Amino acid sequence: MMPQLTGPHRSTYEAIFQHPVARNLDWRDVRSMLGALPDVLQQEHNRTLKVTRNGHTLVLHGPIQKRVAEVQELMDLRRFLEQSDTPV
């Protein structure tokens, strides 16, 4: 189920779930989209972002470059968004 996101946040959300995996997601856009989701808590330390929503937590390590390129992190992000969509 897609949360109520608009504009660029919705585009970023859709890009996370596209097949094949998106290779051009901007780290700043991903952070911004996560912050726009309801009930999200974010904690940042250096380039590490800890996101908690509905009892689910995800730790993302900001890329050295501006783009999110690690397939495993995108898959973890997909899983987090799917699982945290429903409150525990």
N, C-alpha and C positions, 0 to 999 in steps of 0.2 A: 504494500500500500504506500503510495507516495504522499509524504507530508505536504501541507499547504505552503508551498514555496512559490515565489514568483521571480520573474526576470532572470538575472544571471545565476541566482541560487538554484533555480529549477534546472537551468541548463547544466550546471555543474553536477547536480544530483543525477540527471539523466546520463551524463557522460560517464559517471562512475559505474553505471549498470550496462553500458553499451558493450556489444560484442562485435569485433574483437576488442580487447581491453584498450582503453584510451591511453595514449602515450603523450598527450599534450595537456594534461591537467596542471594548472598553475597552483602551487602550494597555497598561495594567498587566497585563491578562490575557494579551495577546499576548506581552509580554516574559516573563512567568512560564511560559507554555506552551513557548516556545522554549528556555528554560533547563531544562525537564524532558525535552527530547529527548536521546537518547543522542548522545555525541560532539559536542556543541555548545560552541563557544567564543564568549563574548560580551565585547565591549569597549564601554564607554559613555563618551561625552564629551558633556557637556551633554545635549541631547535626541537625540543621534545614537547609534544602536545598530548595531554591526557584528557580524554573526553569521556564523560559519564552521562548516561541517559537511561532512565527507567531500569536502574539496577545493573546495566551493562557498561563495561568500561573498555576503552580502546586506547592504546598508547601508540602514537605515530611519531616517527622520527623525521623531522623536517629534512628535506633533501639539501644537499650542498648546492645544487643548482636550483633554479626557480620552479622546475617542473617535478611533479610526482611521477617517477618512472619505474619504481619497483612494482612488479606485477603482484607480488605477495602482499604488499601493503594495500594495494587497491582491492585485492580479494578480501583482506581482513576488514577493510572499510565497508565493502558491500555487505559482508556478514554482520558487522556491527549495526549497520543501518537497518537491515532486515530484522535482526533479533530485537533491537531496541525500539522498534516501532510500536510494539505492544507492551504496556506496563506489566511488570512481573507481579 
